[in-house]
Amino acid sequence: MKQAFTAFWRDRGSAANRLRISVERIMDAEGIKAAGLKLYERIDLFGQSQPDLMDTLDALRHVGNLGSHDGDVSREAILDTFEVYQEWLRNHYGKYPARIKSLVDKLNATKGVY
């Protein structure tokens, strides 16, 4: 994500490509190995156990494909993709609510002085 965001300022196609690569890495982390499969096939396999997440990953893949193959993605599309991806990551990995709770606890415990 950091590489994609950094690339956004100089080459949106590259940013989209880096987002696509990160989706591939998520498939790796989820145990959906490449083994000659295309990304859409890996997403389909992932979707068998996580059907509610498939549409989002497909949307990210489409934008990533534009960057990988066409070399250009509109500013609006890539910004929308960043926003969608951020929320998908928060929801899928579920650490965001715990992080916010820890920050709230820290702020309350210190009364904001740290």
C-alpha positions, 0 to 999 in steps of 0.5 A: 500500500505504501509503495502504491500511494507513493507511486500515485504522485508520479505514475498512477498506472504503477500505483494500480499495479502495486495495489494488484501485487498486494492483492496477490500477496494477500492471496499468498498470506491466505494460503491461496497459492499461485500454482499457475493460477491467474489472480481472478482464479485465486480470488474465486478460490478465496471467495469459496470461504469468504464470498462477501469479500470477493466483489471487493477483491475483484474491483481491486483486481480490475483497477490493478489490471488497468495499471498493469496492462493499459498503464493508466488509471484515472485519478478518481478511480485510483483514489476510490481504490485506495479508499475501498482497499483501506476499508477492506483491510480494516474489516478483513483483518479486524485489527482496526477496532482494537487499535482504536480502542487502545488509542481511546484507552491511552487518551483517557488514561493520560488525559491526552498528555503524552 
